[in-house]
Amino acid sequence: MKPRSPIFERMGVSFDRAFGNADAVFTIGGVARPSVRVIFRQWRELDEAEEQGQAVEGTTHLLSVAYSKVAGLQSQRDSVTIHELDALGNRTGVSASYQIKNHSDDARSMLRIYLSGDI
């Protein structure tokens, strides 16, 4: 039995196509996969550190991709290179590589991937 229903698999690919704002090349188990469209989000957070009440600012980076495009992905082993796209969907030449810090899979349409590295 497959863990996700076929409707969710089709939705993931549709979400990538409709909302994808970057291309990504995943290296899974040491093998680079073909480029796929992904949804790349980043946001700034401000919080107070426990000691001395000092404000701490950070940026969270989240990558969403259809599960079927990254089968076999493992946290703490695999990596991804993200290629920035312009408004027309063409690569700008700006790219960066990151380790997969963690990922969550709730068996719906998209896999959420948290990145680590020099962000």
N, C-alpha and C positions, 0 to 999 in steps of 0.2 A: 504494500500500500504506500502510495506517495504521501509525503507529509503536507503538501499544499494542493489545493484543488486546482483544476485546469483553468478556471476563471481567474484565479489570482495570478497564475503564471502569465496569462495573456495580458492582464492589467499591468503587471510589472514592466513588460516590454512597451506597452502603450504609454506609461508614465515616463519612461526613459525618453521615448521619442518626442513627447509633448513638452516635458519640462527639463530635459537634459541641458545642462549648461557647460559641460566639460566632456572631454574624451579621456578615457583611462586605459592604461595597459597594465593588467594585473600579472604579477609573477607568482604563480601558485605551484608550490612544490619544486621550485627552481626552474620552472618552464614559463616563459613569457607567453601570454595568451594574446589573441588578436584584440585590437582596440575596440572598446565598447563605449556607448554614450552613458553618462552618469549624471546624477543630480548632486552638485557640490554646494554645501551650505556652510557658512561661517558666521559666527556672531560673537560680539564682545560681551563679557560679563564683568561685573564689578561686585566684589564681596569684601568683607572685612576679615583679616587674619585673626586667628584666635588670640595670638599674643600681641599686645601693645595696641590693639584696635586700629591697626593700619589698613588702609584700603589696598586691595590687591586686584589688579585687572588682568584678565586673561581672555584668550580667544579659543572657542571651541570649533572644531572642524568635523563635519559629518558628511559622509559620502553615502548616497543611496543608489542601489543598482538592483536590477532584476536578478533574483537568485539563480535562475537558469544560466546566466552569463558568467557566473563565478563559482560553479559547482566545485567542491573540494577545498574551498578557501579555509584557511586556519589562522586564527589570531596568533601573534607572536612568532610566526614563521614566514608569512607571505608579505609581499610589498606591492605598491602601486605607484605608477607614474601618471600624474594628472596633467593634461594638456589644456590650457586655457583656450576658450573659444570667443570669437567676437560676436557681435549682434546678428551676423548672417550665418553663424554656425561654422565658420572657418577657424582653423587653428591660428593663434596669434604668434606662435613661436615661444611663448612663455610656458615652461613646464617645471614640475618639481616632483621629486620622489619621496615617498613616505613608507614607513613600516605600518603594518596593520596592528594597531594596539589591541583592539577588541572588536567584536561584531555581535549584533543581536539579530536573531531570526525568530519572528513570531508566527511564521508559516503563512504570512499574508503575501502581498505582491512584491514588497521590496525588502532587501537585506540592508540593514544599517551598519555602516562601518566607521569606526572611530580611528583616527589617525594619530601617529606619534612621529616624532622626528623634529627637525629644524623647520618649524612652521612659521 
